């Protein structure tokens, strides 16, 4: 039986795994059930498994929920079948998991990354939506796997299984990184800062769809991920009666509004794309009260990390100036970030040649430019800065709706095909 045949025979198991993850979505830093299932599966396959502080650097974790929310998520995960001992290892939201396998023959080190978290999206409750119709829709109100991370985690476990089954054909070392918190670009920095990919020679990751919406198609490398910073700014003023003594107040709402307008006046950068957006403004308690509190949530982006650093620096300066103008204080909290990212062209060319030789794709695109941000860029740039190579692929599949929508779903034929392709690529790069 060929490797392709083995992957195709796994389809029913892969579909069942994906649907289980889909029915139990978990937000960033609360992926206790998902990570527990991943860790247990990797251990059963013979991998050395790193969890918690062994693969997460706490002071680089961004946007971690408070202890009460984490405790509720841990209890829910255990109630839904997570191993209590494994969940305990992930206290504090350290839900990253790494599976490592060393092979008998010397060779390269290949790193893989698969994201696990869901989105704050209400899933379509009608029978027009296949997960609802076929009984695997989200059981967690307000949460949904609306971006395919349930599929990514499943692909990762499928690849882990095929690699373990063929370990005698492999050389060197493989590292499978299952990452929390990609949504909001919160999770990668904490894993990367632990040094887990510092010895990696070749790094691979990918995404279901994202502009590659045809079955049996593959994009071999991508470029153009924007660097980004996500920031919440909390303004604190002084309340007062708006009619009796308004002069005693310090208006946090006006400071936040001024900051929101000022942010959109930041000069664009001549060296490449730059972005700014204020997505949320909340303030005040009543129409006759000088507002003493306000919050804005905004993001900057740049075509390079340097450009984004310029945008973030200007943004912080303007927010502080708006607070000073109205005599209020402001606290800015970083909630997420990503570096800019591009695939290594020579490795992408090699991926193209390997995939073309497999003879299983009707459409192979060598390179694709993406917009937006992906914190896998931290993995990629860390590996590349150490003189090694990284590639980010797109796994083509039909989609019921766009990513991040209530109707999102994908053709599950992509699961075994991606498992096969990634395993072949791992084998190729390990044995170089």
N, C-alpha and C positions, 0 to 999 in steps of 0.2 A: 504494500500500500504506500502511495506517495504521501509526502507532507501535505500536499493540496487535498488529497482524499481524506486524510485525517482531520484537517480543519473543517472540511465540508460536513463530515460526520458529526462534528461537535455542534452543528447549528442549533438543534433543539435545546441542548443544554445551555448554549450561549443565550438564546432567546429567553429561556426561563430565568437565567441569571439577570439579564437586562431588565426584564419585567418586574422581578423582585426589587431591584434597586429603584426602578421607576415608581413603584408603589410606596416606597419608603424614602422619600427625598429628605435630605438634611442640608441645612445652610452651612456656610463657612464656619469652621472651628467646632461644629457640632456633628460632624460625620462619624459619630461613635459606632453606630450599627454598621455602616458601610465599611469603615476601616477595620472593625472587628472581623467581619466576614472575609475581608481581603487578607488580613494577617493570618487567620486560621487556615485559609486556603493555601497561602504561600508556605506555611510551616508544614502542612500535610504533603506538599510537593517536594520538600527537602531543602527549601531555601533558609538561609540565615535571615532572620527578620529583625529589623530595627524599628522601634516605635518610640513615641514620646520624645523625651529630651535627647535621646541618642541620635535623632535625625531632625530635630527642630531646635532652633535657637530662640529662646523665649523673648529676648529683647528686640528681635527683628520681626516678631509676629504683629500684624497690624489689624485693628478693628475687632479684637477679640471681645465677645460678649461678656457681660458681668457674670459673677459666680452663680447667681440664682438661675440665670438662663442656661448656663452650662450644666448645672445640676439637674434641671428639668430635662434637658436633652439626654443626659446620661441615663436617667431613670427610664425615659421613653425607649431608648435604644435597648436597654436590658429587657424591658417588658416585651419588646418586639424581637427578641432572640439573640441579642449580642452577648458575647461571653463577658461576664462581670469582671473577671481578672484582667482581660485585655482592655476593657473600658477603663479600669482603674489606672492602667499605664498611660492613658491619654488625658489624665486630669489637667485642667487648665486650658483645654482646647487643643492640645498637641496631638492632632489626629492624623498626622503624616505617617505613612508606612513605607518602608523600603525593604525589598526582598533582594538578597545577594546570593549568587551561586558562583563558586569557583570551579572551573573545570580541570580535568587532569592534565590536559596539554597546555603549554604556555601560549599566550596570545594576547590580543588587545582587550581593553575594558570598554564595554558598550553600556551606555546609560539610556534608559527609557523613562518617560514621564506620562502619567495618566491622571487627569483631574477627576474629583469625586463629588463636588458640591452641587447644590441645586439653586434655584432662583425663588424670589418672592413673587410668584405668579399663581393666580387661581386657575386650575386646570378646567378646561371645557367640560361641563358635566353632562353634555348631551350625547346621544348615541351616534351622532355624526362624527364624533371623535373616537378613533379606534381604541385607545387605552380605556376609555369609559365603556365603550360597547363590549370589549372583550375582557373587562374586569381587572385591569391592572393600572387604573388611574391612581393618582396620589391619594393616600389615606391620611395625609397631613394637610388640613385646610390652609390655603394661602401659600403652599409650597409646591413646587413642580420642577421636575427635570425637563426644562424647556430649552436646553441647549445641547443635549446629547451626552452629558457627562456620565449618565447611566450606561451609555454605550461605550464610552471610553474606558471606564473601569472594567466593564465586561471584557473588552478587547485585551486589556492588560492581563486579566486573569487567564484568558485563553492563550495568550502568548506565553505566559509563565508555564502553563501546562505543557504546551508543545515543546518548549525549550527543555523542560525537565525530562520529557519522554525521549529526547534526542541528545541528552547531555554528552554521550560518548562521541558525538559528531562535532561538539563545540570545543573551543579553546579559549583560554583567558578567563575573564570574569564578566558577568552581566549584573547590572543593577536596575531593578524596576522600582521607580519612585511613584508612589500614589499620593498625590498632592491635595491637600485641603484648600478651600478658599480661592479658587481662580476667579469666580464672580466678584467684582469689586477689586480685583488684582491685589488680594491681601495675603495669599498663602505661600507663594513661591519663595519670597525673600527669606522667610524663616527657615525653609528647608535648605536652600542654597547656601546660606550663611553657616550652616553646620559643617560645610566642607564635603558633603556627601558625593559631589560630582567632580571634585578637584583632580581625581586621577583618571577621569574618563577620557578615552581617545576619540570615541565617536558617540554622538548623542542624537537620539531620534524622538520626535513627538509628532502629534497630529491632531486633527479635528474632523469630526463628521460634518460634511456639507460645507457651509460658509462659501457660497458662490460656486460650488462644484456639485450641482444638483442632479447629476446623471448617474444611474446605476452603472457598475462596471467601469468606473473612471477613477483616476487618481492624479492628484497634483504632487509632483515629486519634491518641490521646494517652494517656499514662500518668502516674500520680502515685504518690508514696509510697515511692520508693527510700530506704532507710535509709542514713544515714552509718555508716561502719564503720572500725575499726582492727584490723589483724591483727598480733599481737606474739608473738615467741618470747622466753622468759626462761630464761637459762642460769645455773644455780646452781653455784658451785664451793666445796666445803668441804675437809675434810682427812680422808684415810683413816686407819683404825686397826683393829687386831684387835678384833673385837666381844666376844671373851671375855677376852683377856689384858689389854688396856689401852684400853677404850672411851672413857675420859675424855680421851684424847688426840685423839679424832676430832671433826670438825665435820660434822654430818649434813645433806648437801644434799637427800637424799630427803625428810626430814621438813620441811625448809623449803619444798620444792616442794609437798608435800601440804598444809601449812598455808596456803600462798598460794592453792592451788586452792580450798580451802574458804572462805577469806576473800573471794575474788573474788565468790563467789555470795551474799555478804551485802551487797554494795553497794546502797545505797538506790536504789530506782527514782525516776525523775524525774517531777515533776508536770506538766511542760509537754508530755509526749508519750511515745511508746513508747521503751523503753530495754531493752537486752539485754546479757547477758554469758554467755560459754561457754568452758570449758576443754575442748578437744577431744583433747589428747594430754598424757600425763605419762610420761616415761621416766626411770629412775634406777637407779643401783647397778651392782655387778659380781658380788656373791656374798652368800650369806646370812650369812656370818661376817665380813663387811667393813663397817665404817661407811662408807656411801656418800659419796663425795667429789664426785659429779657428778649433776646432774639437769636436765631441761628440761621446761618446760610450754609448750604452744602454745595461745594463747587469742585471743578476739576480743571486741570491744565493738561495739555498734550503738546508733544513736539516730535518732529520728524527725526530728531536725534535726542539722546539724553542731554546733551549740552543745551539744545534749544528749549527743552522742557524745564531744565534748571533755570534758564532765563525767565521763562513764563512764571514758574513758581515763585521765584524771588520777587518779581514785580508784583505778583498777586498778593504775597504776604505784606509787601510794603504798602500797597493801596488799602488793604483791609485795616492795617494798623493806623494809617492816616485817617481813615473814615471814623474809627473809634475815637481817635484823639480830637477830631473836629467836633464831636458831640459830647466829649467829656465822659466817655464810658470806657470800660476795659474790654479787652477781647482775648480769648484763648483759642488758639488754632491747634487742631488735633489731626494728624495724618491718619487717614483711614485706609489707604491703599496706594500702591505704586507699581510701575513696571518700567523696565528699561526699553529703549528702542531695540528692534531685533530684525536680523536678516539671516537667512540660511547661508551656510558656507557653499559657494558656487561649485567648487570641485567635488565636494561630497554629494551635492544635489545631482550633478552630472552622473556620478557613479550610481546613485539611487535609480536614476532614469534608465541606465543601461541594464541594471539588475532586473528592474521591474519589466522592462521591455522583453527581456529574455524569459520571463515567467510565462508569457503567452496567455494570460488570463484576463487582460483588460482590453476593452474595445476602444477606450480613449485614454491616452496618457498625455498630460500636460506637464512640460518640463518645469515651468516657473509660473507663479501667480502672485500678483501684487494684492495685498490685503490692506484694509483700512481698519482703524480702531487699535485696540491694545490687547495684549495677551501676556500675562506675567510669566509664561514659559520663557519669555525673553531673558529673564534672570538666569535660568538654567543655561540657555544658549550662550549668552555673553560670558558667563563664568567659565564655561568650557572653552569658548573661543579665546578668551583672554589668557588661558593657560596654554595656548598654542594648538589646541585640538579643534575638532570640527563638529558642527551641529546642523541638523536639518529639521524643518517643521513641514509636515505634509498635510494634504486635505484628502479625506476619504470620501469619494463621490457617492451620493445616495439621493434618491427621491425623498422629498420632504413634504409633509402634509401642509405645513405653514412655515413662515419664517422663524428663525431663532428668537427666543425670548417672548414668544406669543403663547396664548392659552391653548392653541390648536397644534402646537409643535409635535411632530412625530416623524420617524424616519423608517425607510425600508430596511428591515432587519437582515436582509441578505448581505449588507455591508459588514456584519459582524464576523462571520467565518472568513470572508475574503480578506478583511483587514488583518485578522489573526494570522492567516497564512502569509500575507505579504510582509508584515513586520517581522515574523519569525525568520523568513528567508533573508531579510535584510540584516537581522541580528547575526545570523549564522555567517553571512558574507563578511561583515565587518569584524566579527570576532576572529575569524580565521585569516585575516589579511597579514 
